[in-house]
Amino acid sequence: MIFMTIDRRELADFLRRSRERVRPQDAGLVAGPRRRTPGLRREEVAHLAGMSADYLIRLEQARGPQPSPQMLAALARALRLSDDERDHLHLLAGHRPPAGRVAGDQVSAGLLHLLDQLPGTPAQVISDLGDVLAQNDMARSLLGGVCTVSEHGRNIVWRWFADPAARDAYPAEEHDHYSRVHVADLRAAVGRRAGDPAATRLVERLRGASEEFAALWELHEVAVRRRSRMRVLHSVIGPVDLDCQVLLAPEGDQRVVLLTPPPGTDTADRLALLRVVGTEQFTPAG
């Protein structure tokens, strides 16, 4: 467990520097002719943030109490901080940053371009909840195309627990392992989203549809899936071993998943054959 503590010296310096960078007119104030220092006065920031000037002075002198997340949010607004600066402010004050913006279901043009530039590598964009948002041709040939399926039908966790056919593409002796991986990764995403309706709805439906999921959910295991080795049983090219590498998009709620050949295997040759065969035959997504 990571214990976060306030860094009073760095917090004081960041508050002073941030205050000096804000022009009065940007904060809706009149600059006036008698300003001796750039930026806002302490009294002005305190007024904008709804706190006493004495409290802000003590923070800027590295001798104040630990600000609450609510107070930090008010300071971030008063100082017109960007999302990155706001997160930095929370970390310096010893608090976890608030949840940032999310990309949702919209995949950026840059990520779509990346998928197209990997014609020989199966690649997907998946949400943190497990929704398949985009695939390249190789991913569709290997895993099946599910991006056009609405609601939970395109969700890999839902399909794993609610559709028995989804497991046919994976060795039976590994099913228990994948079940725990899916649930632990989803648990981490739900924790980050903190009451998000889509996350809550997905978990409720899964608990109602699958006793296995409900039992694993009660274990409260948490593990973000970053990299792994997996085996896919394909109807045309046979079993293939793949290294699964997960790259996070800047917003954090989307992931680029790359499936690459492990060194010393014949997976590259099998994928090359699959690229020739195309999407005429494929196994269900899992």
Residue pairs with C-beta under 8 A, 6 or more apart in sequence:
4 91
4 94
4 95
4 96
5 94
6 66
6 92
6 93
6 94
7 92
7 94
8 62
8 63
8 64
9 62
10 92
11 59
11 62
11 89
11 92
11 93
12 59
12 60
12 61
12 62
14 88
14 89
14 92
15 56
15 59
15 60
15 75
15 79
15 89
16 60
18 79
18 81
18 85
18 89
19 39
19 40
19 42
19 45
19 60
19 79
20 37
20 38
20 39
20 40
21 38
21 39
22 39
22 40
22 79
22 80
23 31
23 39
24 30
24 31
24 32
24 35
24 39
24 40
24 44
25 31
26 80
27 40
27 44
27 48
27 78
27 80
29 40
29 44
35 41
40 48
40 79
42 53
42 56
42 57
42 60
43 53
45 56
45 75
45 78
45 79
46 52
46 53
46 55
46 56
48 77
48 78
49 56
49 71
49 74
49 75
49 77
49 78
50 74
51 71
51 74
51 75
55 64
58 64
58 65
59 67
66 93
66 94
67 75
67 93
69 90
69 95
69 98
72 86
72 89
72 90
72 93
72 95
73 86
73 98
75 81
75 89
76 85
76 86
76 89
79 85
81 89
83 100
83 101
86 97
86 98
87 97
87 98
87 100
90 96
90 97
90 98
91 97
99 192
99 193
99 194
100 251
100 252
101 251
102 251
102 252
102 253
103 249
103 251
103 253
103 254
104 253
105 127
105 131
105 133
107 125
107 133
107 134
107 254
108 249
111 125
111 134
111 249
111 254
111 256
112 125
112 134
114 123
114 256
115 123
115 124
115 125
115 134
115 135
115 136
115 256
116 136
118 136
118 138
118 258
119 136
119 137
119 138
119 275
120 138
120 271
120 272
120 275
121 136
121 138
121 258
121 259
121 260
121 271
122 136
122 138
122 139
122 141
122 142
122 143
122 242
122 258
122 259
122 271
123 135
123 136
123 138
123 139
123 256
123 257
123 258
123 259
124 132
124 133
124 134
124 135
124 136
124 139
124 143
124 256
124 257
125 132
125 133
125 134
125 135
125 249
125 254
125 255
125 256
125 257
126 132
126 133
126 156
126 254
126 255
126 257
127 133
127 253
127 254
127 255
128 189
128 192
128 193
128 252
128 253
128 254
128 255
129 155
129 157
129 186
129 189
129 190
129 193
129 198
129 199
129 202
130 155
130 156
130 157
130 158
130 182
130 185
130 186
130 189
131 154
131 155
131 156
132 146
132 147
132 154
132 155
132 156
132 285
133 147
133 254
134 147
135 143
135 145
135 147
137 275
137 278
137 279
138 271
138 274
138 275
139 259
140 279
140 282
141 274
141 275
141 277
141 278
141 279
141 282
142 232
142 234
142 240
142 259
142 271
142 274
142 282
142 283
143 169
143 232
143 282
143 283
143 285
143 286
144 282
144 283
144 284
144 285
145 279
145 282
145 285
146 153
146 154
146 159
146 285
147 154
148 154
152 158
152 162
152 202
152 205
153 159
155 202
156 166
156 182
156 285
156 286
157 182
157 183
157 186
157 202
157 206
158 202
158 205
158 206
158 209
159 166
159 284
159 285
159 286
160 166
160 167
160 178
160 179
160 182
160 286
161 179
161 182
161 206
161 209
161 210
161 212
161 213
162 206
162 209
162 210
163 284
165 284
166 284
166 285
166 286
167 175
167 178
167 286
168 233
168 283
168 284
168 286
169 232
169 233
169 234
169 283
169 284
169 285
169 286
170 178
170 230
170 231
170 232
170 233
170 286
171 231
171 233
171 239
174 231
178 286
179 212
179 213
179 216
180 216
180 221
181 223
181 225
181 228
183 213
183 216
183 217
183 219
183 221
184 221
184 222
184 223
184 225
185 223
185 224
185 225
186 202
186 203
187 217
187 220
187 221
187 222
188 222
188 223
188 224
189 199
189 253
190 196
190 199
190 200
190 203
191 222
192 252
193 199
203 217
206 213
206 214
206 217
207 213
207 214
207 217
225 244
225 246
226 246
227 243
227 244
227 245
227 246
228 243
228 244
229 241
229 242
229 243
229 244
229 262
230 241
230 242
230 244
230 259
231 239
231 240
231 241
231 242
232 239
232 240
232 242
232 283
233 239
233 283
234 240
234 270
234 274
234 282
234 283
235 281
235 282
235 283
236 273
236 274
236 277
236 281
236 282
237 270
237 271
237 273
237 274
237 277
238 270
240 267
240 270
240 271
241 261
241 262
241 265
241 267
242 259
242 260
242 261
242 262
242 267
243 259
243 260
243 261
243 262
244 257
244 258
244 259
245 257
245 258
245 259
245 260
246 255
246 256
246 257
246 258
247 255
247 256
247 257
247 258
248 254
248 255
248 256
249 255
249 256
261 267
261 268
261 271
